Amino acid sequence: MVASTDIKFYVHSNSSAPQLTNNYGCMIDVLDACLVNGFGSQAVSTLTASGTTVTATFGSAHNFMQYQVIKITGATQTEYNGEHRILTVLNANSITFQLAAAPSVSTATGTINVSLPSLSWLKPFGSTGKAAYKSGNENLINRPFLRLVDQLDPAYNINFAKYAKVGIVEQMSDIDTLQNVQSPYDPSSPNKNWVGTGSGVTAINGWAKWYYTYSSNSDGTAISDPNATDANSATNGVRDWYIIGNQDAFILAIKLGLTSNHAFSIYGFGKYQSFFDGDVFNDFLASHFFYRAANWGANNRASYAGLSNNRIADTICLSRRLNNSAENSYGGLTVNGLSVSGQNNVTKSASEIGQLIFSPVQIWSESVFRGVIPFLRWSYQGKPVGNKGIFIEAGEIYLALSTELGSRESGQVFIKIGDL
């Protein structure tokens, strides 16, 4: 059976991938490439089939990862064209994938190119430093916007930690006209999530945040170091990132520091799987979620990253309440008493039982389990897989990422990146 191409993933090391640097606007570049446009088109030297297995060979290093989804265009024999999941990376210049049936000729002809296709999202509005994205799936009952502001706020210092301010917006008529329900939202302070206040190290800038640079100390404790607040100068350099998703939702993972022992922050947006038939506003936003001054202690910051732990209640923004009333809602995450993911051996270790133990991540809101976060899994064992390791479980492909949890606690999450 041919591998599914529904879930796609992207990584900073892909050819022509936009990079997360210490410059405003770079997160919009990454989201544009992965959600909307696709990227990394490369010419294929040869495309040859043996049965249903196809080998694509390039004239230089392709920089694709095993199990990524690629798009073939330009083959005269159209059965080669379309989206395919990479099954093996033979070497720096060659990959293989599988067709549903043996092609009409064993060697394809034409001017053939391979690229990473987008998640087929839409970007209805955008301006310098601002963007609004929405699902391209027209079968969804509602498709709210992910609004993102990735520019210097007048209240904030350009040398401080950098992040995009993010929020769910139900309706928009242009990039700055926000209508109906927003999340997060404070009716007593409607601009709380979008407009900074104060100045200097006591400036407060945003509420829901997707960070991409912190100060990076030589010991690699960017997130949990109590001395490395947002007010410390962010360090120049390119950060590792992954985006994993489909047409309905995506996960964004960013390694905010520059050394190998830095962990990833895990963010996300889109549809979750609701447990209630009438829950048609089943949209979530996961971010760093706090409203504090720039000099607030960084050793507490990781506690407010919604997809890492359930120690702080209501760190996940939800589109509406369960009864669909026109007001935003919040939730937390919990899985059978597991307070953090991948920090300790809640069960026996993987080495003891020869098995990985993990589970879906549920949203707890309004005193009920409301649904399940897409793609994400919490580990019941203490970092059982190497950081960035990929493994297969029951035909599902997972990426393991080390992540900061709570205060100075390092754990691990698994993210589903595809099906075989």
Residue pairs with C-beta under 8 A, 6 or more apart in sequence:
2 84
2 98
2 99
2 100
3 84
3 85
3 87
3 98
3 418
3 419
3 420
4 85
4 418
4 419
4 420
5 69
5 83
5 84
5 85
5 418
6 246
6 419
7 69
7 244
7 245
7 246
7 375
7 416
7 417
7 418
7 419
8 68
8 69
8 116
8 117
8 119
8 244
8 245
8 246
8 418
9 65
9 67
9 68
9 69
9 242
9 243
9 244
9 245
9 399
9 417
9 418
10 17
10 33
10 34
10 68
10 116
10 242
10 243
10 244
11 17
11 65
11 68
11 240
11 241
11 242
12 19
12 20
12 238
12 239
12 240
12 241
12 242
13 63
13 65
14 39
14 40
14 63
14 64
14 65
14 68
14 116
15 40
15 42
15 61
15 62
15 63
16 39
16 40
16 41
17 30
17 33
17 39
17 40
18 26
18 29
18 30
18 32
18 33
18 39
19 26
19 30
19 238
19 239
20 26
20 27
20 30
20 212
20 213
20 238
20 239
20 241
20 254
21 213
21 236
21 237
21 238
21 239
22 162
22 213
22 234
22 235
22 236
22 237
23 162
24 129
24 150
24 151
24 152
24 158
24 162
25 128
25 129
25 150
25 151
26 150
26 212
27 148
27 150
27 164
27 210
27 212
28 126
28 129
28 130
28 131
28 148
28 150
28 164
30 241
30 243
31 131
31 133
31 148
31 243
32 123
32 131
33 39
33 118
34 118
34 119
34 243
34 250
35 118
35 119
35 121
35 123
35 133
35 243
35 250
36 118
36 121
36 122
36 123
36 133
37 118
38 71
38 115
38 116
38 117
38 118
39 115
39 116
40 63
40 115
40 116
41 113
41 114
41 115
42 58
42 62
42 113
42 114
42 115
43 58
43 59
43 111
43 112
43 113
44 56
44 57
44 58
44 72
44 112
44 113
44 114
45 57
45 58
45 59
46 55
46 56
46 57
46 107
47 54
47 55
47 56
47 57
47 72
47 75
47 80
47 107
47 108
47 112
48 54
48 55
48 57
48 106
48 107
48 108
49 55
49 80
49 99
49 102
49 103
49 106
49 107
49 108
50 106
51 102
52 98
52 99
52 100
52 101
52 102
53 87
53 96
53 97
53 98
53 99
54 80
54 84
54 96
54 97
54 98
54 99
54 103
55 90
55 94
55 95
55 96
56 62
56 72
56 94
56 95
56 96
56 97
56 114
57 93
57 94
58 93
58 94
58 114
59 93
60 93
61 92
61 93
62 92
62 93
62 94
62 95
62 114
64 70
64 86
64 89
64 95
64 116
65 86
65 89
66 86
66 87
66 88
66 89
66 390
67 85
67 86
67 87
67 390
67 397
67 417
67 418
68 85
68 86
68 116
69 83
69 84
69 85
69 86
69 116
69 117
69 418
70 83
70 84
70 85
70 86
70 95
70 97
70 114
70 115
70 116
70 117
71 82
71 83
71 84
71 114
71 115
71 116
71 117
72 80
72 81
72 82
72 83
72 84
72 112
72 113
72 114
73 81
73 112
73 113
73 114
73 115
74 81
74 110
74 111
74 112
74 113
75 81
75 108
75 109
75 110
75 112
76 108
76 109
76 110
77 103
77 104
77 105
77 108
77 109
77 110
79 99
79 101
79 103
79 104
80 99
80 103
80 108
80 112
83 117
84 97
84 98
84 99
85 97
85 418
85 420
86 95
86 96
86 97
87 96
87 97
87 98
88 95
88 96
89 95
90 96
119 136
119 243
119 245
119 246
119 247
119 250
120 136
120 137
120 247
121 133
121 134
121 135
121 136
121 247
122 133
122 134
122 135
122 136
123 131
123 132
123 133
124 132
124 134
124 145
124 172
125 131
125 132
125 145
125 172
125 174
125 175
126 132
126 175
127 175
128 151
129 149
129 150
129 151
129 152
130 147
130 148
130 149
130 150
130 151
130 175
130 176
131 147
131 148
131 150
131 175
132 145
132 146
132 147
132 148
132 169
132 172
132 175
133 145
133 146
133 148
134 143
134 144
134 145
134 146
135 143
135 247
135 248
135 249
135 270
135 271
136 247
137 143
137 247
137 248
140 248
140 271
141 280
142 170
142 280
142 281
142 283
142 319
144 168
144 169
144 170
144 171
144 181
144 281
144 283
144 319
145 168
145 169
145 170
145 171
145 172
146 166
146 167
146 168
146 169
146 269
146 285
147 166
147 167
147 168
147 169
147 172
147 175
147 178
148 164
148 165
148 166
148 210
149 164
149 165
149 166
149 194
149 206
150 164
150 165
152 158
153 195
153 196
153 205
153 206
154 196
155 195
155 196
155 197
155 198
155 199
155 203
155 204
155 205
156 196
156 203
156 205
156 294
157 200
157 203
157 231
157 294
159 233
159 234
160 230
160 231
160 232
160 233
160 234
160 294
161 211
161 213
161 214
161 215
161 229
161 230
161 231
161 232
161 234
161 294
162 211
162 212
162 213
162 234
163 206
163 209
163 210
163 211
163 212
163 288
164 209
164 210
164 212
165 193
165 194
165 205
165 206
165 207
165 208
165 209
166 208
166 209
166 210
166 267
166 269
166 285
166 287
167 182
167 183
167 184
167 185
167 193
167 194
167 208
167 285
167 317
168 181
168 182
168 183
168 269
168 283
168 285
168 317
168 318
168 319
168 328
169 178
169 179
169 180
169 182
170 179
170 180
170 181
170 182
170 319
171 178
171 179
171 180
172 178
172 179
173 179
180 326
181 319
181 320
181 326
181 327
181 328
182 193
182 328
183 285
183 317
183 318
183 319
183 328
183 329
183 330
184 192
184 193
184 207
184 208
184 289
184 317
184 328
184 330
185 192
185 193
185 328
186 192
186 193
192 207
192 291
193 206
193 207
193 208
194 206
196 203
196 204
196 205
196 206
197 203
197 204
197 205
198 204
198 293
200 294
201 229
201 231
201 293
201 294
201 295
202 293
202 294
202 295
203 293
203 294
204 291
204 292
204 293
204 294
205 294
206 291
207 289
207 290
207 291
208 285
208 287
208 288
208 289
208 317
209 287
209 288
209 289
210 252
210 254
210 267
210 287
210 288
211 254
211 256
211 265
211 288
212 239
212 241
212 254
212 256
213 234
213 235
213 237
213 239
213 256
214 222
214 223
214 228
214 230
214 232
214 234
214 235
214 256
214 257
214 298
215 222
215 225
215 228
215 229
215 232
215 233
215 234
215 235
216 222
216 228
216 235
216 237
216 256
216 257
216 258
216 259
216 262
217 225
217 227
217 228
218 259
219 225
220 257
220 259
220 260
220 261
220 262
221 228
221 257
221 408
222 228
222 235
222 256
222 257
222 262
223 256
223 257
223 262
223 263
223 265
223 298
223 301
223 302
223 404
224 298
224 299
224 301
224 302
224 404
224 407
224 408
224 409
225 298
225 299
226 297
226 298
226 299
227 298
228 298
229 294
229 295
229 296
229 297
229 298
230 294
230 295
230 296
230 298
231 294
231 295
235 257
235 258
237 258
239 254
239 255
239 256
239 257
239 258
240 254
240 255
240 264
241 252
241 253
241 254
241 255
242 251
242 252
242 253
242 264
242 399
242 401
242 415
243 250
243 251
243 252
243 253
244 250
244 251
244 253
244 375
244 399
244 415
244 416
244 417
245 251
245 270
245 374
245 375
246 374
248 270
248 271
248 374
249 268
249 269
249 270
249 271
249 272
249 284
249 374
249 375
250 268
250 269
250 270
251 266
251 267
251 268
251 307
251 374
251 375
251 376
251 415
252 266
252 267
252 268
252 269
253 264
253 265
253 266
253 267
253 401
253 403
253 415
254 264
254 265
254 267
255 262
255 263
255 264
255 265
256 262
256 264
256 265
263 387
263 401
263 402
263 403
263 404
263 410
264 401
264 402
264 403
264 404
265 288
265 302
265 305
265 308
265 403
265 404
266 286
266 305
266 307
266 308
266 376
266 401
266 403
266 413
266 415
267 286
267 287
267 288
267 307
268 284
268 285
268 286
268 307
268 373
268 374
268 375
268 376
269 283
269 284
269 285
269 286
270 283
270 284
270 374
271 282
271 283
271 284
271 374
272 282
272 283
272 284
272 363
272 370
272 371
272 372
272 373
272 374
273 282
273 371
273 372
273 374
274 282
274 370
274 371
275 368
275 369
275 370
275 371
275 372
276 322
276 370
276 371
278 324
279 322
279 324
279 370
279 371
280 324
281 318
281 319
281 320
281 324
282 319
282 370
282 371
283 318
283 319
284 316
284 317
284 318
284 319
284 331
284 363
284 373
285 316
285 317
285 318
286 305
286 306
286 307
286 315
286 316
286 317
286 373
287 305
287 306
287 317
288 301
288 304
288 305
288 306
289 304
289 305
289 306
289 315
289 316
289 317
290 296
290 301
290 304
299 407
299 408
300 407
302 308
302 404
302 405
302 406
302 407
302 408
302 409
303 309
303 311
303 312
303 406
303 407
304 312
304 315
305 315
305 403
305 404
306 315
306 316
306 332
306 333
307 316
307 333
307 361
307 373
307 376
307 413
308 340
308 341
308 403
308 404
308 405
308 406
308 411
308 413
309 333
309 339
309 340
309 341
309 405
309 406
309 411
310 332
310 333
310 334
310 335
310 338
310 339
310 340
310 364
311 339
311 340
311 406
312 332
313 332
314 330
314 331
314 332
315 330
315 332
315 333
316 330
316 331
316 332
316 333
316 363
316 365
317 328
317 330
318 328
318 329
318 330
318 331
318 363
318 365
318 370
319 328
319 329
320 326
320 327
320 328
320 329
321 327
321 328
321 329
321 366
322 329
322 365
322 366
322 368
322 370
329 365
329 366
330 365
331 363
331 364
331 365
331 366
331 370
332 363
332 364
332 365
333 361
333 362
333 363
333 364
333 373
334 362
334 364
335 359
335 360
335 361
335 362
335 378
336 359
338 346
338 359
338 378
338 380
340 405
340 406
340 409
340 411
341 361
341 378
341 379
341 403
341 405
341 411
341 412
341 413
342 378
342 379
342 381
342 382
342 383
342 384
342 402
342 403
342 405
342 411
342 412
342 413
343 382
343 383
343 405
343 409
343 410
343 411
343 412
344 382
345 380
345 381
345 382
346 357
346 380
346 381
347 353
347 357
347 380
347 381
348 381
349 381
349 382
349 384
350 356
350 357
350 381
350 384
350 385
351 384
356 379
356 381
356 384
356 385
356 391
356 393
356 414
357 379
357 380
357 381
358 377
358 378
358 379
358 380
358 381
358 414
359 377
359 378
359 380
360 372
360 373
360 376
360 377
360 378
361 372
361 373
361 376
361 377
361 378
362 369
362 370
362 371
362 372
362 373
363 369
363 370
363 371
363 372
363 373
364 370
375 415
375 416
375 417
376 413
376 414
376 415
376 416
377 398
377 413
377 414
377 415
377 416
378 413
378 414
379 400
379 411
379 412
379 413
379 414
382 411
382 412
383 402
383 410
383 411
383 412
384 400
384 412
385 391
385 400
385 412
385 414
386 400
387 400
387 401
387 402
387 412
388 399
388 400
388 401
389 399
389 400
390 397
390 398
390 399
390 400
390 417
391 397
391 398
391 400
392 398
392 420
395 419
395 420
396 416
396 418
396 419
396 420
397 416
397 417
397 418
397 419
397 420
398 414
398 415
398 416
398 417
399 414
399 415
399 417
400 412
400 413
400 414
401 412
401 413
401 414
401 415
402 410
402 411
402 412
403 410
403 411
403 412
403 413
404 410
404 411
405 411
